Amino acid sequence: MAIAVRIHLIKDKDGIDDYLAKNIKGLSKQEAAANRNSYKKNICIDMLRQGYHESFSELFTLIQKWNALREAAGPGSAIWQQKSLEEQPDKLDQLYHFLTRAEAAQRAGHYEEVYDNQLNLAYCFNDPEEKWLRNYFYEQCFNTAQLVKIDGGKREAQAHANMGLIHEEQGHVMKAAEHYEAFYQLTVGSTWKDVTGHTYNSLACEHLWRIYTLLADKMLENKEHQQAIKTLIKALKMAKEGGDMKMEGEAAYCLSLAYSFAGEQQTALSILNTSVKTFTALCDSAGLGRAYAAIAKFLVSQEKVSETIEYLGEFMKAAENAHLSQSLVDACVLLGNIYSERGKYNEAFEYFSRASEAAKTLNNLPLVDETKTYCGIAKAHKLVVAFNGHIEAEDPVSLKYLLAWKENRSDMCTDPLTVAELDKETSASKPL
């Protein structure tokens, strides 16, 4: 208690440090200051004492930027809810550790070590509010990778992949494509793998497939059909080279749509059949559903209804044989819609009913409700046809049918009231 009072009375901070050093056994003046200062200040002081002036400057700049971003976002924002960087000791420890190691490696000319430490820092910041820090260190890695000469270009390839990711996330698709293409070129013929065991080259193929598909989407929006087709052919090539069948099926599907938009229906249909084979081999219900829906649309647009029904019948059988309930639902709904559009409501109701039964096996309540709605619509259409027939007949028997249906609201097509019974009633009501 006495010590606390004495410290309070000493105004000069150096005086406090001297007093603590003299009166608390084993405590130096520097240690006393460390107990009084903030964690950030202690780290900064330690960096300067050890001669890491660049690390100190970089850390100080990053803390200032974090605070500026936080102030700009304002109360209620995600970054505002987080503690500032200087209030997170774990983050400060990581920054101190890797920044100083990177600076030491730079002085020694070991740029591969500089890169590795910068990359470790990028990995430390993966939360959405911290992505600007991750991106900052990815950019640092990219600059450093150009100076590494002893790894055959591995780090440069990785840096291009990370820069592509940054630009893709920011919506700069063309810039992302440039980096992914550089990544691909550097990985051709290499055996480099990431921590998950995937080769860098297969990852480059995946990135290029995805980015080419995004580029083609924008071209299609602008009606640049031929340019989109060329880009999607490149995407399909990357998918095949990457060795991922799922990716290959998706690439073929997208290419077929581009050909369809360009008016080349036969080419579109041929490529769609390729995607169907791929999705069938993968037992990919979602892919199969989209591919067969596109095939049906193409054939119907060409008024090839019989061929459409044949295709969808094959789809339904394949789904049943492979026990793909989702695909069976898709096939039955597509068939039901085709029959419904042509006024064949009995057949439509039959296929919608099969879709509903298949949906129940998936334990997917929204899907069950959707298929029940289809059934209800088809049944209503059936009823309208029968109802209109009786209205148009304008005879006593038809009138009796309508009155009987109004009383019990049963299915008019299977109403127990027979024509013979109606005839009897009609005859009995006539005066002698």
Secondary structure, 3 states (H helix, E strand, C coil): CHHHHHHHHCCCHHHHHHHHHHHCCCCCHHHHHHHHCCHHHHHHHHHHHCCCHHHHHHHHHHHHHHHHHHHHHCCCCHHHHCCCHHHCHHHHHHHHHHHHHHHHHHHHCCHHHHHHHHHHHHHCCCCHHHHHHHHHHHHHHHHHHCCCCCCCCHHHHHHHHHHHHHHHHCCCHHHHHHHHHHHHHHHCCCCCECCCCCEHHHHHHHHHHHHHHHHHHHHHHCCCHHHHHHHHHHHHHHHHHHCCHHHHHHHHHHHHHHHHHCCCHHHHHHHHHHHHHHHHHHCCHHHHHHHHHHHHHHHHHCCCHHHHHHHHHHHHHHHHHCCCHHHHHHHHHHHHHHHHHCCCHHHHHHHHHHHHHHHHCCCCHHHHHHHHHHHHHHHHHHHHHHHHHHHHHCCHHHHHHHHHHHHHCCCHHHCCCCHHHHHHHHHHHCCC
